Amino acid sequence: MRRFPNRMAIALSGLAALCLPAMHAPIAPLPIDEVLDEVCTALRDGTRLVLAAPPGAGKTTRVPLALAGLTGGPAVIEGRIILLEPRRVAARMAAMRMAQTLGEPLGQTVGLTTRVDRKVSAATRIEVITDGLFTRRILSDPELTGVGAVIFDEFHERRLNADLGLALALEAQGALREDLRLLVMSATLDTARVAGAIGAPVIESAGRQYPVETRYLGRSTDRIEDRMAAAIRRALREEKGSILAFLPGAREITRVAERLEDIEAGCVVAPLFGALSPGEQDAAVAPAPPGTRKIVLATDIAESALTIEGVTVVIDSGLARVAEEDMGGLGQRLTTVRASRASVDQRRGRAGRTAPGVCYRLWDEAATRGLTAAPQPEILVSDLSGLVLALAEWGERDAGNLTWLDAPPPGKLRAATDMLERLGALDAGGGLTALGTEMARLPLSPRLAALVAGAGSSGERALAAEIAALAGERGIGGPSADIRERLSRFRADRSPRARTLQQQARAWGKGAAPTGDVAKLLAKAWPDQIARARPGSAGVYLMASGRAASLPETDSLAKCDWLVVADLGGASGQARITLAVPLAEADALALGGVTTEERADFEPKTGRFTARRVRSLGAIILSEAPLPKPAPAVAAQAMLAAIATEGFAAIGADRVVDETLGRIRLLERAGLVEAPGLTLAVLRETAADWLTPLLTRQGARVPSDGHVREALVGSLDWQLQDALRLYAPLSLALPSGQTASVDYIDPRAPLVSARAQAFYGLASHPAIASGRMPVTVELLSPGMKPAATTQDLPRFWENGYRDMAKDMRGRYPKHDWPDDPATARAHEGRTKKRL
């Protein structure tokens, strides 16, 4: 078997068809051709369109050519067409295939722009670009000068940059470029929802899919690498053609490749994941050399946009690795989860792109029904500091003013804003500072941009730029976690990928020679990334940010008491330090911002506080001493922390919050207000905004329901406050002279409960919300037990009451049960003797 060492041989034999100019030949028909005229007409007459087409339809490479008039028809778009792709490998493949179709080298009519590749010219009509670079471009040129259309490909992946890019493009189109055409394309997309959000028509292509047989191999307790290797060997025996195997990450891919070292002759194993060089990725997707079968071991990078010739067998692990959150702008906590139904369907479809195929699934058929419908959009789960910085550069401080398919969560926006303020990128009003403006010009995450832009000298800026290049590009400088070793290797690396990054680092560093102390530079820029070793836990560190992170015990850095962490990763649970440098304790204390402050914890079960005076470097406790009770502001923060963890039940306010939301929902059903964004999750995320003043006034005491209700209602806009006061009362006056609370939480809400006698004399049914919502009346026995429930009291008096009264007279003969309750005198439920 030829494995990793011979990837370049694969590239040389397989990429010739992709990279070399081809003779201009008749364009082979594709399923998407059937709707090309309709697409061109829609974008000639309108400015927005949603196109849904299954994998293999040809939308990625055929639609841009048709819009540019390069498939035999007239040009629809004047100006350059920008095609956004979610990944570099997909961008390269799309650009090369279109250039090959035209018989031209890349960089003429069809161009390519990624972080490590740029091949465009004045003749370029179609430019394929990664979604992150498009965001940078539209921020630099909101009018998109010279651009006639922007195509968002594979939008169903719902990447953060794609959502942001679309939001900005929609606003640019509405305010600056009415002639700009926007096309959203996807293989698996809720087209009606997307079309409704952006106000666009929908065109669907039936596509072409060869039949794919699905074979379920069942689950087991064996390691996924062993099961995948066994499935590959089985598929080689049972089927012909090349194999595409989906695994969650690079580590699993490497381990499976090791298990296939003795695979039969005539088979080539090719890895495909994001950290590989462009040449290695290209080799994986190139056709297999003649007389060989290719076994492509891929992450979900191969789910869409790529067609690997000769693949008729897919083996799906059913697993995916997703980023649950960003590690404060440094790295991602990657968690292995079951892939969504949309993802496994996409993977299965890869077996039927060019011929009938087979899909082996490493789980039971019944388990497919339990898969989530689609992956979560990144905008809901990722760190949003880059988005907030981009919006600040755009001049928009309220994300709610833009059009989103899924609005950014308020809590994540607030956390991102706080981080950017700490970095010095935003002022107190949310506007860009001078440092923030410089950061926004750099194509880096905010953390890395702050490191470069905030450097104290030209030499330190150049050093910071090299660190940013390392941290922003996986696999560069080798596998070591020691940034000093990685920098040395990076500087000596002469590969095309490294040279491109070195050029970028020099540009970010403004051509200066790198100088300075790496550890002090990082500690000064990122004091919250200073980490101290935990006693008794080799290789485990607590960072000033509060995160735990670890190194292998065998790593030389694991012997250091203090580190500055430059990058984080990890498959699950505890974060893994992937880039760090040792730091002297004196420097840590001097640069980390040591503080002395009061802290407190709140125990919801007992309602008690534990207070102490703490000397710390962020979350790293240097010393502490107990205090008798917390200060009011400290107690407030302790209760807010408990709410963040356990919800409003932590302070006994869950029912009053649910009640207020129930009142609002009722007014919405009545058509009196609109408050779709006001949910329990939003109230919990924004609790600090509306609860802090009350909790601070309370001191070390839990607030009453009434006070929480006042704080919550008082935080709403005045129209909603008035509507609640006028149309969703907390109680109703009864004919007996009593008042009864209105229950807005009960499934029968709005519900009023009282003894039956309290409703005597009521000839019409009570209603609230300006008479639009009848109240559910629960009539209670003298013993306060439910006797009857109605939403039509006059009718109940005439019919159901007779049965109820007959039963009640037997149980409570001393009480008043008149024949005509509609005209009887109401009372509190006294006996006849006391009337």
GIVENMO-V831515 format. One record per residue. N is the residue number from 1. RES is the residue in one letter. PHI is phi as a letter, one per 40 degrees, with the letter a starting at -180 (999 if undefined). Layout:
# GIVENMO-V831515
N&RES&PHI  N&RES&PHI
This chain:
# GIVENMO-V831515
1&M&999  2&R&c  3&R&b  4&F&d  5&P&c  6&N&b  7&R&c  8&M&c  9&A&c  10&I&c  11&A&c  12&L&c  13&S&c  14&G&c  15&L&c  16&A&d  17&A&c  18&L&c  19&C&c  20&L&c  21&P&d  22&A&b  23&M&c  24&H&c  25&A&b  26&P&d  27&I&c  28&A&c  29&P&c  30&L&b  31&P&d  32&I&c  33&D&d  34&E&c  35&V&b  36&L&c  37&D&c  38&E&c  39&V&c  40&C&c  41&T&c  42&A&c  43&L&c  44&R&c  45&D&c  46&G&b  47&T&b  48&R&b  49&L&a  50&V&b  51&L&b  52&A&b  53&A&a  54&P&c  55&P&d  56&G&g  57&A&c  58&G&g  59&K&c  60&T&c  61&T&b  62&R&c  63&V&c  64&P&d  65&L&c  66&A&c  67&L&c  68&A&c  69&G&g  70&L&b  71&T&b  72&G&h  73&G&b  74&P&c  75&A&c  76&V&c  77&I&b  78&E&c  79&G&g  80&R&c  81&I&b  82&I&b  83&L&b  84&L&c  85&E&b  86&P&c  87&R&b  88&R&c  89&V&c  90&A&c  91&A&c  92&R&c  93&M&c  94&A&c  95&A&c  96&M&c  97&R&c  98&M&c  99&A&c  100&Q&c  101&T&d  102&L&c  103&G&g  104&E&b  105&P&c  106&L&c  107&G&h  108&Q&c  109&T&c  110&V&b  111&G&b  112&L&a  113&T&b  114&T&b  115&R&c  116&V&b  117&D&b  118&R&a  119&K&b  120&V&b  121&S&a  122&A&c  123&A&c  124&T&c  125&R&b  126&I&b  127&E&b  128&V&c  129&I&a  130&T&c  131&D&c  132&G&c  133&L&c  134&F&c  135&T&d  136&R&c  137&R&c  138&I&c  139&L&c  140&S&c  141&D&a  142&P&d  143&E&c  144&L&f  145&T&d  146&G&g  147&V&c  148&G&c  149&A&a  150&V&b  151&I&b  152&F&c  153&D&c  154&E&f  155&F&c  156&H&c  157&E&c  158&R&f  159&R&c  160&L&d  161&N&c  162&A&c  163&D&c  164&L&c  165&G&c  166&L&c  167&A&c  168&L&c  169&A&c  170&L&c  171&E&c  172&A&c  173&Q&c  174&G&c  175&A&b  176&L&b  177&R&b  178&E&c  179&D&c  180&L&c  181&R&c  182&L&b  183&L&b  184&V&b  185&M&b  186&S&a  187&A&c  188&T&b  189&L&a  190&D&c  191&T&c  192&A&c  193&R&c  194&V&c  195&A&c  196&G&c  197&A&c  198&I&b  199&G&g  200&A&b  201&P&c  202&V&b  203&I&b  204&E&b  205&S&b  206&A&c  207&G&g  208&R&a  209&Q&b  210&Y&c  211&P&c  212&V&b  213&E&c  214&T&b  215&R&b  216&Y&c  217&L&c  218&G&g  219&R&c  220&S&a  221&T&c  222&D&c  223&R&c  224&I&c  225&E&c  226&D&c  227&R&c  228&M&c  229&A&c  230&A&c  231&A&c  232&I&c  233&R&c  234&R&c  235&A&c  236&L&c  237&R&c  238&E&c  239&E&b  240&K&b  241&G&g  242&S&c  243&I&b  244&L&b  245&A&b  246&F&c  247&L&b  248&P&c  249&G&a  250&A&c  251&R&c  252&E&c  253&I&c  254&T&c  255&R&c  256&V&c  257&A&d  258&E&c  259&R&c  260&L&b  261&E&c  262&D&b  263&I&c  264&E&c  265&A&c  266&G&g  267&C&b  268&V&b  269&V&c  270&A&b  271&P&c  272&L&a  273&F&a  274&G&c  275&A&c  276&L&c  277&S&c  278&P&d  279&G&c  280&E&c  281&Q&c  282&D&c  283&A&c  284&A&c  285&V&c  286&A&c  287&P&d  288&A&c  289&P&d  290&P&d  291&G&g  292&T&b  293&R&b  294&K&c  295&I&b  296&V&c  297&L&b  298&A&b  299&T&c  300&D&c  301&I&d  302&A&c  303&E&c  304&S&a  305&A&g  306&L&b  307&T&b  308&I&b  309&E&d  310&G&g  311&V&c  312&T&b  313&V&b  314&V&b  315&I&b  316&D&b  317&S&c  318&G&g  319&L&b  320&A&a  321&R&b  322&V&b  323&A&c  324&E&c  325&E&a  326&D&c  327&M&c  328&G&g  329&G&g  330&L&b  331&G&a  332&Q&b  333&R&c  334&L&c  335&T&b  336&T&c  337&V&b  338&R&c  339&A&c  340&S&c  341&R&c  342&A&c  343&S&c  344&V&c  345&D&c  346&Q&c  347&R&c  348&R&d  349&G&c  350&R&c  351&A&c  352&G&b  353&R&c  354&T&b  355&A&a  356&P&d  357&G&a  358&V&b  359&C&b  360&Y&c  361&R&b  362&L&c  363&W&a  364&D&c  365&E&d  366&A&c  367&A&c  368&T&c  369&R&c  370&G&c  371&L&c  372&T&c  373&A&c  374&A&a  375&P&c  376&Q&c  377&P&d  378&E&d  379&I&c  380&L&c  381&V&b  382&S&c  383&D&c  384&L&b  385&S&c  386&G&c  387&L&c  388&V&c  389&L&c  390&A&c  391&L&c  392&A&c  393&E&c  394&W&c  395&G&g  396&E&b  397&R&c  398&D&b  399&A&c  400&G&c  401&N&c  402&L&c  403&T&c  404&W&b  405&L&c  406&D&b  407&A&c  408&P&c  409&P&c  410&P&d  411&G&c  412&K&c  413&L&c  414&R&c  415&A&c  416&A&c  417&T&c  418&D&c  419&M&c  420&L&c  421&E&c  422&R&c  423&L&c  424&G&g  425&A&c  426&L&b  427&D&c  428&A&c  429&G&c  430&G&g  431&G&c  432&L&c  433&T&c  434&A&c  435&L&c  436&G&c  437&T&c  438&E&c  439&M&c  440&A&c  441&R&c  442&L&c  443&P&c  444&L&b  445&S&c  446&P&d  447&R&d  448&L&c  449&A&c  450&A&c  451&L&c  452&V&c  453&A&c  454&G&c  455&A&c  456&G&c  457&S&a  458&S&c  459&G&c  460&E&c  461&R&c  462&A&c  463&L&c  464&A&c  465&A&c  466&E&c  467&I&c  468&A&c  469&A&c  470&L&c  471&A&c  472&G&c  473&E&b  474&R&c  475&G&g  476&I&c  477&G&g  478&G&g  479&P&c  480&S&c  481&A&c  482&D&c  483&I&c  484&R&c  485&E&c  486&R&c  487&L&c  488&S&c  489&R&c  490&F&c  491&R&c  492&A&c  493&D&c  494&R&b  495&S&c  496&P&d  497&R&c  498&A&c  499&R&c  500&T&c  501&L&c  502&Q&c  503&Q&c  504&Q&c  505&A&c  506&R&c  507&A&c  508&W&c  509&G&c  510&K&f  511&G&g  512&A&c  513&A&c  514&P&c  515&T&a  516&G&h  517&D&c  518&V&d  519&A&c  520&K&c  521&L&c  522&L&c  523&A&c  524&K&c  525&A&c  526&W&b  527&P&c  528&D&c  529&Q&c  530&I&c  531&A&b  532&R&b  533&A&c  534&R&c  535&P&c  536&G&g  537&S&b  538&A&c  539&G&g  540&V&b  541&Y&b  542&L&b  543&M&c  544&A&c  545&S&c  546&G&h  547&R&c  548&A&c  549&A&a  550&S&b  551&L&b  552&P&d  553&E&d  554&T&c  555&D&c  556&S&c  557&L&c  558&A&c  559&K&c  560&C&c  561&D&c  562&W&b  563&L&b  564&V&b  565&V&c  566&A&b  567&D&a  568&L&b  569&G&a  570&G&h  571&A&c  572&S&a  573&G&g  574&Q&c  575&A&c  576&R&b  577&I&c  578&T&b  579&L&a  580&A&a  581&V&a  582&P&c  583&L&b  584&A&c  585&E&c  586&A&c  587&D&c  588&A&c  589&L&c  590&A&c  591&L&c  592&G&c  593&G&g  594&V&c  595&T&b  596&T&b  597&E&a  598&E&c  599&R&b  600&A&a  601&D&b  602&F&b  603&E&b  604&P&d  605&K&c  606&T&b  607&G&g  608&R&b  609&F&b  610&T&b  611&A&b  612&R&a  613&R&c  614&V&b  615&R&b  616&S&a  617&L&b  618&G&g  619&A&c  620&I&c  621&I&c  622&L&c  623&S&a  624&E&a  625&A&a  626&P&c  627&L&b  628&P&c  629&K&a  630&P&c  631&A&c  632&P&d  633&A&c  634&V&c  635&A&c  636&A&c  637&Q&c  638&A&c  639&M&c  640&L&c  641&A&c  642&A&c  643&I&c  644&A&c  645&T&c  646&E&b  647&G&g  648&F&c  649&A&c  650&A&d  651&I&b  652&G&g  653&A&b  654&D&c  655&R&c  656&V&c  657&V&c  658&D&c  659&E&c  660&T&c  661&L&c  662&G&c  663&R&c  664&I&c  665&R&c  666&L&c  667&L&c  668&E&c  669&R&c  670&A&c  671&G&g  672&L&c  673&V&a  674&E&b  675&A&a  676&P&c  677&G&c  678&L&c  679&T&b  680&L&c  681&A&c  682&V&c  683&L&c  684&R&c  685&E&c  686&T&b  687&A&d  688&A&c  689&D&c  690&W&b  691&L&b  692&T&d  693&P&d  694&L&c  695&L&c  696&T&c  697&R&c  698&Q&c  699&G&g  700&A&c  701&R&b  702&V&c  703&P&c  704&S&c  705&D&d  706&G&c  707&H&c  708&V&c  709&R&c  710&E&c  711&A&c  712&L&c  713&V&c  714&G&c  715&S&c  716&L&c  717&D&c  718&W&c  719&Q&c  720&L&c  721&Q&c  722&D&c  723&A&c  724&L&c  725&R&c  726&L&c  727&Y&b  728&A&b  729&P&c  730&L&c  731&S&a  732&L&b  733&A&c  734&L&b  735&P&d  736&S&c  737&G&g  738&Q&c  739&T&b  740&A&b  741&S&c  742&V&c  743&D&c  744&Y&b  745&I&b  746&D&d  747&P&d  748&R&c  749&A&d  750&P&c  751&L&b  752&V&b  753&S&b  754&A&a  755&R&d  756&A&d  757&Q&c  758&A&c  759&F&b  760&Y&d  761&G&g  762&L&c  763&A&c  764&S&b  765&H&c  766&P&c  767&A&a  768&I&b  769&A&f  770&S&f  771&G&g  772&R&c  773&M&b  774&P&c  775&V&c  776&T&c  777&V&c  778&E&b  779&L&c  780&L&b  781&S&c  782&P&d  783&G&c  784&M&g  785&K&b  786&P&d  787&A&b  788&A&a  789&T&b  790&T&a  791&Q&b  792&D&a  793&L&c  794&P&d  795&R&c  796&F&c  797&W&d  798&E&c  799&N&b  800&G&c  801&Y&d  802&R&d  803&D&c  804&M&c  805&A&c  806&K&d  807&D&c  808&M&c  809&R&c  810&G&c  811&R&c  812&Y&b  813&P&c  814&K&c  815&H&c  816&D&c  817&W&b  818&P&c  819&D&c  820&D&b  821&P&c  822&A&c  823&T&b  824&A&c  825&R&c  826&A&c  827&H&a  828&E&c  829&G&h  830&R&c  831&T&c  832&K&c  833&K&c  834&R&c  835&L&c
